[in-house]
Amino acid sequence: MSALALRLRFAPNTLTAEAKPRARRRRLLTAAVLALLIGGGVLAALPTAHPPVASSSASAGTVSDGVLRAALPPGWSASVGPGFYRTHPEAWVLLGDFRLPPGAARHEGPPSVPSGRVLVTIGDFFPQAPSSHWRTVTSLRMPRAFIVTSRSWSVRYAGRALSIKVTFGSGATETLVRQVQRLLRSVQRVR
């Protein structure tokens, strides 16, 4: 082999030498753009910190989650577990004709209902996807069959999606059923 052929064989190609830095810059730019997109997606998926609902209370015979309000009959207690879906307030509201434990609505399951007592659980949510197709009602008149059998009743009321369930500590009595119906009829929109 001649000296010229050896020199050309091992000499770097000038076009390849110029292309390598450009390719490296392209790869770095692509990696940076992907990192920004992935980081933005992760941040968007994280829950946002929101201030607690200011009017989550149970006082003076009423209970409110900041969006809905109900009149409490004498001897009833309430617990509100406020939360948010994006920027929309949501809450679990527990209403019982017995003393509810502190923070009962913030716990994973409902409290035990004493014999002869009743617990009404109201999930107050922002209507979305499946709940946006629930039946719309103008007042909360839960069908008696749902109350007595402790089945969930899902409706849209006052621009909200409500999931309501009544749990009896023992059998349902006419007095308790009437109290539940009166309590649900008292639910109104606050704002």
SULRAHU-V745898 format. One record per pair of residues at least 4 apart in sequence whose ideal C-beta (glycine too) atoms are under 6 Angstrom apart, sorted by the first residue. I is the first residue (numbers start at 1). GAP is how many residues later the second one is. D is the distance in whole Angstrom. If there is no record, write none. Layout:
# SULRAHU-V745898
i->I gap->GAP d->D
i->I gap->GAP d->D
This chain:
# SULRAHU-V745898
i->1 gap->4 d->5
i->1 gap->5 d->6
i->5 gap->4 d->6
i->7 gap->4 d->6
i->12 gap->5 d->5
i->19 gap->4 d->6
i->35 gap->4 d->6
i->50 gap->34 d->4
i->52 gap->30 d->6
i->53 gap->13 d->4
i->53 gap->29 d->4
i->53 gap->36 d->5
i->55 gap->9 d->5
i->55 gap->11 d->4
i->56 gap->9 d->6
i->56 gap->10 d->6
i->56 gap->24 d->4
i->56 gap->26 d->5
i->57 gap->7 d->6
i->58 gap->5 d->4
i->58 gap->20 d->4
i->61 gap->11 d->5
i->62 gap->7 d->6
i->62 gap->9 d->6
i->63 gap->7 d->5
i->63 gap->9 d->6
i->63 gap->15 d->4
i->64 gap->5 d->4
i->64 gap->126 d->6
i->65 gap->15 d->5
i->65 gap->26 d->4
i->65 gap->28 d->5
i->65 gap->59 d->6
i->66 gap->23 d->5
i->67 gap->22 d->6
i->67 gap->123 d->6
i->68 gap->56 d->6
i->68 gap->119 d->6
i->69 gap->119 d->6
i->69 gap->121 d->5
i->70 gap->116 d->5
i->70 gap->117 d->5
i->71 gap->115 d->4
i->72 gap->4 d->4
i->75 gap->22 d->6
i->76 gap->21 d->5
i->77 gap->19 d->6
i->77 gap->22 d->5
i->77 gap->23 d->5
i->78 gap->17 d->5
i->79 gap->15 d->5
i->79 gap->21 d->5
i->79 gap->25 d->4
i->79 gap->26 d->4
i->80 gap->11 d->6
i->80 gap->13 d->5
i->80 gap->25 d->5
i->81 gap->11 d->4
i->81 gap->24 d->3
i->81 gap->25 d->4
i->82 gap->9 d->5
i->83 gap->7 d->5
i->84 gap->5 d->6
i->85 gap->5 d->5
i->85 gap->41 d->5
i->88 gap->38 d->4
i->90 gap->35 d->5
i->91 gap->33 d->5
i->92 gap->13 d->5
i->92 gap->31 d->6
i->93 gap->29 d->4
i->94 gap->6 d->6
i->94 gap->10 d->5
i->94 gap->11 d->5
i->94 gap->27 d->6
i->95 gap->25 d->4
i->96 gap->4 d->5
i->96 gap->23 d->4
i->97 gap->20 d->5
i->97 gap->21 d->6
i->98 gap->16 d->5
i->98 gap->19 d->5
i->100 gap->4 d->4
i->101 gap->10 d->6
i->104 gap->7 d->5
i->110 gap->11 d->6
i->113 gap->4 d->5
i->113 gap->6 d->5
i->113 gap->54 d->5
i->113 gap->56 d->4
i->114 gap->55 d->5
i->115 gap->54 d->5
i->115 gap->55 d->5
i->116 gap->53 d->6
i->116 gap->54 d->6
i->117 gap->52 d->4
i->118 gap->50 d->5
i->118 gap->58 d->5
i->119 gap->48 d->5
i->120 gap->46 d->5
i->120 gap->60 d->6
i->121 gap->44 d->5
i->122 gap->42 d->5
i->123 gap->40 d->4
i->124 gap->36 d->6
i->124 gap->38 d->6
i->125 gap->36 d->4
i->127 gap->4 d->5
i->127 gap->5 d->5
i->127 gap->29 d->6
i->127 gap->34 d->4
i->131 gap->30 d->4
i->134 gap->20 d->5
i->134 gap->21 d->5
i->134 gap->22 d->5
i->135 gap->20 d->5
i->136 gap->20 d->5
i->137 gap->18 d->5
i->137 gap->20 d->5
i->140 gap->17 d->6
i->140 gap->44 d->4
i->140 gap->47 d->5
i->142 gap->4 d->5
i->142 gap->5 d->6
i->142 gap->11 d->5
i->142 gap->42 d->6
i->146 gap->5 d->5
i->146 gap->7 d->5
i->147 gap->19 d->5
i->147 gap->30 d->5
i->147 gap->33 d->6
i->148 gap->24 d->5
i->150 gap->16 d->6
i->150 gap->17 d->5
i->152 gap->11 d->6
i->152 gap->13 d->5
i->153 gap->11 d->5
i->154 gap->9 d->5
i->155 gap->7 d->6
i->156 gap->5 d->6
i->157 gap->5 d->5
i->158 gap->31 d->4
i->166 gap->14 d->5
i->168 gap->4 d->5
i->172 gap->4 d->6
i->172 gap->5 d->6
